[in-house]
Amino acid sequence: MGNSESSSSSSSADPRFKSACRAFTQKELEDLKSLFVSLAAKSQSDNPHYITPPVFKEYIGAGGPLGDRMFDLVTQKRKDQKLTFQDLVIAKGTYEKGTKDDIEEFIYQLLDVYGDGVVGRSDVERVLATMLNSICSENCSESRSGSEQECVDIFLNAANFKKDDSDKAESSLSFEDFRRWCALLPSVRKFLGSLLMPPDSGSQVPKLVDGESIDPNLVLMREQYAWLIGGALSHELSEWKLLYHSAVHGQSFNTFLGKMSVL
């Protein structure tokens, strides 16, 4: 009991916690407290003052190495498997209320899933695989889910991995090259920058409406591609409807223009 009170007092006195609290309004802090209490209750731990890893990863919508790394960063790398209210406020204070540099530095650390201080190609590949698995709907067909590795490879090839002068066999991504990569792939930046925010705020995937019973295998557009393209648009689109397909409507240019006229 004494240790628990001492720990709570110590956490409350943490200057990082006090600084983070000042970034939120009173209403926002109350909402954060309600969120924490709800997640702690779901954790069904012996102590109601902690959130467990499984519940936290379900909340952010990302499991695997990405979810593990986020939990590690939010709990300040204590490795005690216990996320406190102070942890949540401090992390969200940086992740949501920090400067652009603070937020991007946090996201950059998030990519280092091995925790060795280096963002290597294999780190980024594991993060991308987890991310695409998260955004792809559960009813995604095998043929469509098979395109995930293609997307991972495309995303990796867009990054400027370099080998340094050390003996490390794997190339790595510098912070500046990471920022350039995010500029090329705004959907990736949006996803990684919204994990602690309200559910689905960075993983919206437009609903693809094929219409007219078109064989899905004939349609090149995939959920992953729609998500990637959507991140570069200035507004959110919830539904993308296929208006023209040569296999169904023929190859007449006039027919194509007619179908487009409904826009």
C-alpha positions as CSV (number, residue, x, y, z in Angstrom):
1,M,0.0,0.0,0.0
2,G,2.8,2.4,1.0
3,N,4.7,1.5,-2.1
4,S,1.7,2.1,-4.3
5,E,1.1,5.6,-2.8
6,S,4.7,6.4,-3.1
7,S,4.7,5.4,-6.7
8,S,1.6,7.5,-7.4
9,S,3.0,10.5,-5.7
10,S,6.3,10.2,-7.6
11,S,4.5,9.9,-10.9
12,S,2.3,13.0,-10.1
13,A,5.5,15.0,-9.3
14,D,7.1,14.0,-12.7
15,P,7.8,17.3,-14.4
16,R,7.0,15.7,-17.8
17,F,3.5,14.8,-16.5
18,K,2.9,18.3,-15.3
19,S,4.1,19.8,-18.5
20,A,1.9,17.4,-20.6
21,C,-1.2,18.2,-18.5
22,R,-0.8,21.9,-19.3
23,A,-1.1,21.0,-23.0
24,F,-4.7,19.8,-22.5
25,T,-7.9,21.5,-21.4
26,Q,-9.6,20.4,-18.3
27,K,-12.3,18.7,-20.4
28,E,-9.6,16.9,-22.4
29,L,-7.9,15.6,-19.3
30,E,-11.3,14.4,-17.9
31,D,-11.9,12.6,-21.2
32,L,-8.4,11.0,-21.0
33,K,-9.1,9.9,-17.5
34,S,-12.4,8.3,-18.6
35,L,-10.6,6.5,-21.4
36,F,-7.9,5.3,-19.1
37,V,-10.4,4.0,-16.5
38,S,-12.3,2.2,-19.3
39,L,-9.2,0.5,-20.7
40,A,-7.9,-0.4,-17.2
41,A,-11.2,-2.1,-16.4
42,K,-11.0,-4.1,-19.6
43,S,-7.5,-5.1,-18.6
44,Q,-8.9,-7.0,-15.6
45,S,-5.6,-6.6,-13.9
46,D,-5.0,-7.0,-10.1
47,N,-4.4,-3.3,-9.9
48,P,-7.0,-1.0,-11.6
49,H,-4.4,1.6,-12.2
50,Y,-2.8,-0.1,-15.2
51,I,-3.6,-0.9,-18.8
52,T,-2.2,-4.2,-20.1
53,P,-0.5,-4.7,-23.5
54,P,-3.4,-6.7,-25.2
55,V,-6.0,-4.1,-24.3
56,F,-3.8,-1.2,-25.3
57,K,-3.0,-2.8,-28.7
58,E,-6.7,-3.5,-29.3
59,Y,-7.4,0.2,-28.6
60,I,-4.9,1.5,-31.1
61,G,-5.9,-1.0,-33.7
62,A,-2.3,-2.3,-34.2
63,G,-0.9,-5.6,-33.0
64,G,2.4,-7.3,-33.8
65,P,5.7,-5.5,-33.5
66,L,4.1,-2.1,-34.2
67,G,1.7,-2.5,-31.2
68,D,4.5,-3.8,-29.0
69,R,6.8,-0.9,-29.9
70,M,4.1,1.7,-29.3
71,F,3.4,0.2,-25.8
72,D,7.1,0.2,-25.1
73,L,7.4,3.9,-26.0
74,V,4.3,5.0,-24.1
75,T,5.4,3.2,-21.0
76,Q,8.8,4.9,-21.3
77,K,10.6,1.6,-21.9
78,R,10.1,0.3,-18.4
79,K,9.4,-3.2,-19.6
80,D,7.0,-3.8,-16.6
81,Q,3.9,-4.4,-18.9
82,K,2.0,-1.7,-17.0
83,L,0.7,1.5,-18.7
84,T,-0.3,4.2,-16.2
85,F,-2.5,7.2,-16.6
86,Q,0.7,9.4,-16.3
87,D,2.2,7.4,-19.2
88,L,-0.9,8.0,-21.3
89,V,-0.9,11.8,-20.7
90,I,2.8,12.2,-21.3
91,A,2.7,10.2,-24.5
92,K,-0.4,11.9,-25.9
93,G,1.1,15.3,-24.8
94,T,4.0,14.6,-27.2
95,Y,2.2,12.6,-29.9
96,E,-0.8,14.9,-30.2
97,K,0.1,18.3,-28.7
98,G,3.8,18.4,-29.4
99,T,5.6,20.4,-32.1
100,K,5.9,19.0,-35.6
101,D,9.5,18.0,-34.8
102,D,8.4,16.3,-31.5
103,I,5.7,14.3,-33.2
104,E,7.9,13.2,-36.1
105,E,10.7,12.2,-33.7
106,F,8.2,10.1,-31.8
107,I,7.0,8.4,-35.0
108,Y,10.6,7.8,-36.1
109,Q,11.3,6.0,-32.8
110,L,8.1,4.0,-33.4
111,L,9.7,2.5,-36.5
112,D,12.6,1.1,-34.4
113,V,10.7,-2.1,-33.5
114,Y,13.9,-3.9,-32.5
115,G,14.8,-1.1,-30.1
116,D,18.4,-0.9,-31.0
117,G,18.5,2.8,-31.8
118,V,18.7,2.1,-35.6
119,V,15.7,2.2,-38.0
120,G,16.7,-0.6,-40.4
121,R,15.0,-1.9,-43.5
122,S,13.7,-4.9,-41.6
123,D,12.2,-2.6,-38.9
124,V,10.3,-0.6,-41.5
125,E,9.2,-3.8,-43.3
126,R,7.7,-5.2,-40.1
127,V,5.9,-2.0,-39.4
128,L,4.5,-1.8,-42.9
129,A,3.3,-5.4,-42.8
130,T,1.4,-4.7,-39.5
131,M,0.0,-1.5,-40.8
132,L,-1.4,-3.0,-44.1
133,N,-2.8,-5.9,-42.2
134,S,-4.6,-3.5,-40.0
135,I,-6.1,-1.4,-42.7
136,C,-7.2,-4.3,-44.9
137,S,-10.7,-5.4,-44.0
138,E,-11.2,-8.9,-42.6
139,N,-13.2,-10.0,-45.6
140,C,-10.3,-9.2,-47.9
141,S,-10.0,-12.0,-50.4
142,E,-6.8,-14.1,-50.7
143,S,-6.0,-12.6,-54.1
144,R,-6.3,-9.1,-52.7
145,S,-4.4,-9.8,-49.5
146,G,-1.6,-11.2,-51.6
147,S,-1.0,-7.7,-52.9
148,E,0.1,-6.6,-49.5
149,Q,3.7,-7.7,-50.0
150,E,3.7,-5.8,-53.3
151,C,2.6,-2.7,-51.4
152,V,5.3,-3.3,-48.7
153,D,8.0,-3.5,-51.4
154,I,6.7,-0.4,-53.1
155,F,6.8,1.6,-49.8
156,L,10.3,0.2,-48.9
157,N,11.6,1.2,-52.3
158,A,10.4,4.7,-51.9
159,A,12.6,5.1,-48.8
160,N,16.2,6.1,-49.0
161,F,18.0,3.4,-46.9
162,K,21.7,3.9,-46.6
163,K,24.6,1.9,-45.2
164,D,26.9,3.6,-42.8
165,D,30.6,3.0,-42.2
166,S,30.0,0.4,-39.5
167,D,30.0,-3.3,-40.0
168,K,26.2,-3.6,-39.9
169,A,24.9,-5.6,-42.8
170,E,21.6,-3.8,-43.0
171,S,20.9,-0.4,-44.4
172,S,19.1,2.1,-42.3
173,L,16.9,5.1,-42.6
174,S,18.0,8.5,-41.2
175,F,15.6,10.9,-39.5
176,E,15.8,13.4,-42.4
177,D,15.2,10.6,-45.0
178,F,12.3,9.4,-42.9
179,R,10.7,12.8,-43.1
180,R,11.2,12.9,-46.9
181,W,9.7,9.4,-47.1
182,C,6.6,10.6,-45.1
183,A,6.2,13.5,-47.6
184,L,6.1,11.0,-50.4
185,L,3.6,8.7,-48.6
186,P,1.2,10.9,-46.6
187,S,-1.1,8.0,-45.9
188,V,1.8,6.2,-44.0
189,R,2.5,9.4,-42.0
190,K,-1.1,9.8,-41.2
191,F,-1.6,6.3,-40.0
192,L,1.6,6.3,-37.8
193,G,0.6,9.7,-36.5
194,S,-2.9,8.8,-35.4
195,L,-2.5,5.5,-33.5
196,L,-3.2,7.2,-30.1
197,M,-6.1,9.2,-31.5
198,P,-9.8,8.2,-31.8
199,P,-10.2,4.8,-33.6
200,D,-9.8,4.8,-37.3
201,S,-8.6,8.4,-37.5
202,G,-5.7,7.4,-39.7
203,S,-6.8,4.1,-41.2
204,Q,-9.9,5.0,-43.2
205,V,-10.2,2.8,-46.3
206,P,-12.7,3.9,-48.9
207,K,-15.4,1.4,-49.6
208,L,-14.9,0.0,-53.1
209,V,-18.2,-0.4,-55.0
210,D,-17.7,-2.4,-58.1
211,G,-21.3,-2.4,-59.2
212,E,-22.8,-4.6,-62.0
213,S,-21.3,-7.8,-60.6
214,I,-17.9,-7.3,-62.0
215,D,-15.4,-10.0,-61.2
216,P,-13.1,-8.5,-58.5
217,N,-10.1,-10.1,-60.1
218,L,-10.6,-7.8,-63.1
219,V,-10.4,-4.7,-61.0
220,L,-6.9,-3.4,-60.4
221,M,-7.9,-1.1,-57.5
222,R,-7.3,-2.7,-54.1
223,E,-8.2,-1.5,-50.6
224,Q,-4.5,-0.8,-49.9
225,Y,-4.2,1.3,-53.1
226,A,-7.3,3.3,-52.3
227,W,-6.0,4.0,-48.8
228,L,-2.7,5.1,-50.2
229,I,-4.2,7.4,-52.8
230,G,-6.8,8.8,-50.3
231,G,-4.1,10.0,-48.0
232,A,-3.0,12.5,-50.6
233,L,-6.4,14.0,-51.1
234,S,-7.5,17.1,-49.3
235,H,-10.8,15.6,-48.2
236,E,-12.0,12.2,-46.9
237,L,-13.9,9.9,-49.2
238,S,-16.0,7.0,-47.7
239,E,-17.0,5.3,-51.0
240,W,-15.4,4.9,-54.3
241,K,-17.7,3.7,-57.1
242,L,-16.4,2.0,-60.3
243,L,-18.2,3.8,-63.1
244,Y,-16.5,2.3,-66.1
245,H,-14.7,-0.9,-66.9
246,S,-13.9,-1.9,-70.5
247,A,-14.7,-5.6,-69.8
248,V,-18.3,-4.6,-69.1
249,H,-18.9,-1.3,-70.9
250,G,-16.8,-1.9,-74.0
251,Q,-13.9,0.2,-75.2
252,S,-15.8,3.1,-76.7
253,F,-14.4,6.5,-75.7
254,N,-17.9,8.0,-76.0
255,T,-19.2,5.4,-73.5
256,F,-16.4,6.2,-71.2
257,L,-17.2,9.9,-71.3
258,G,-20.9,9.1,-70.8
259,K,-20.1,7.2,-67.6
260,M,-17.9,10.0,-66.4
261,S,-20.6,12.6,-66.9
262,V,-22.4,11.4,-63.8
263,L,-19.6,13.0,-61.7
